[in-house]
Amino acid sequence: MRDKNFLIENNARHFWHPMAHPADMQSSPPIIVTKADGVHVEDVDGRRVLDGVGGLWCVNLGHSCEPVKKAIRDQLDIMPFFNAFRGTTNAPAIELSYALREFFAPEELTRSFFTSGGSDSVEVALRLARQYHKLRGEADRVKFISLKKAYHGTHFGGASVNGNVNFRRAYEPLLPGCFHIPCPWPYRNPFNESDPAKVAQLCASLLEDEIVFQGPDTVAAFIMEPVLGAGGVIPPHDSFMPMVREICTKHGVLLISDEVITGFGRAGAWTGARLYGVKPDLATIAKGLTNGYFPFGAVMISDHVRETFENNKSALGSIGSGYTYSAHPVGAAAAIAALSEMQRLNVADNAAARGAELIAALTALKDRFDIVGDVRGRGLMVCLELVSDRVKKTPISKPVIGKVFDAIYEAGVIVRVSGNNIIISPPLIVGPEHIAQIAEAVAAGLQAA
Ligand SMILES: Cc1ncc(COP(=O)(O)O)c(C=O)c1O
């Protein structure tokens, strides 16, 4: 690696950062992270901080997960790459598909389609949904419905079902036939309603209303995150996803559960859908699947969707989606090891317990700091929404939240700022002592506002 001066000198000069303005990155260069171990990361100045971000909702087993690292090293030695397009396959991909089928048995998701990440998985799920209906002779079912505030990656299909203007506006026109309903968010919603169950009911009614308005025979799928992540950590009331399931089934609309964040324990259950006892028709996974160590994802396919494809012998049943790195042997090897390690450590239960502690500790800060408008979360997906006026819920300004971030970092924890939200999603192996450290650092950050 080049020396520290070289890194500082060239920081943000020669590559554009995702989800950032290139000019901003040049005027306030990003923190250069140089090392990571366990639940900590270290910057170029040697400052070691607790990783309150989990890499980016993905390093669920921390940065020193030897079984995953070893699986990657070993597979690189055995066979670094060969494609899995029609005609060839590889051992780790076969083994992983078997393991995923077992893992997703409660959801009855029996087939995998491998991708290179979350956006790819969403894209393929949307495509498979349309294809499924065509195979069943319902070629008009091409529309998609999703939630405002949702995040489904940045491919054109994913951006089209995204519910946040920041990821849409510069790239319009997006895919035609995509429609959005309000998300079940008790803190902010168009109904002026704060009861989570009522908000859920209202949003579910609007979903049905939209399906009927569009014509059910024109709607391919509804896609949702079981707990909305990047849009500001919004956990719907427990009744919401089951109601959605019922409405989708009633109208023949496929339900796609976007489990890219919630897929492997992060929300306190092994999958987001399992939190609510729901069986989706398709599910998208990535991130924690390889513990973030290798770009890899999958679409999981329910048995009835599987049957429709596998029983149709026409050319239309062939999967016209695929990436060079679909079923990448190194990614598949990493995933096999990560799956087994996540289950061995039972990270879902730890996420539920530690998440409850974190939410309680942060909620207590509401009494001390007026700028905390809302604290919400589920498992180790947690958010503090900061406001300059609690009654009007005015979002705090960018410079103030920047100060809060800096002070939290000074206090030894890295978190993520998104709009007026502080988002916290540490590795799922954190202990109570780490939760206490995060809460103390956040208090120091709020003090500095
Ligand atoms: C719910 C959800 N879907 C899709 C994506 C896109 O995944 P990727 O960034 O791997 O393309 C993300 C990324 O954060 C996500 O949170």
The ligand as a MOL file (V3000), in Angstrom:
LIG
                    3D

  0  0  0     0  0            999 V3000
M  V30 BEGIN CTAB
M  V30 COUNTS 16 16 0 0 0
M  V30 BEGIN ATOM
M  V30 1 C -33.2410 -3.3560 0.5870 0
M  V30 2 C -32.1330 -3.1810 -0.4100 0
M  V30 3 N -32.2850 -3.6360 -1.6490 0
M  V30 4 C -31.3270 -3.5310 -2.5680 0
M  V30 5 C -30.1250 -2.9250 -2.2620 0
M  V30 6 C -29.0630 -2.8050 -3.2940 0
M  V30 7 O -27.9990 -3.6320 -2.9910 0
M  V30 8 P -26.5350 -3.3760 -3.6080 0
M  V30 9 O -26.0560 -2.0950 -3.0020 0
M  V30 10 O -25.7560 -4.5900 -3.1860 0
M  V30 11 O -26.6810 -3.2950 -5.0810 0
M  V30 12 C -29.9150 -2.4400 -0.9760 0
M  V30 13 C -28.6450 -1.8000 -0.6080 0
M  V30 14 O -28.4810 -1.2280 0.4410 0
M  V30 15 C -30.9470 -2.5470 -0.0190 0
M  V30 16 O -30.8050 -2.0700 1.2060 0
M  V30 END ATOM
M  V30 BEGIN BOND
M  V30 1 1 1 2
M  V30 2 1 2 3
M  V30 3 2 2 15
M  V30 4 2 3 4
M  V30 5 1 4 5
M  V30 6 1 5 6
M  V30 7 2 5 12
M  V30 8 1 6 7
M  V30 9 1 7 8
M  V30 10 2 8 9
M  V30 11 1 8 10
M  V30 12 1 8 11
M  V30 13 1 12 13
M  V30 14 1 12 15
M  V30 15 2 13 14
M  V30 16 1 15 16
M  V30 END BOND
M  V30 END CTAB
M  END
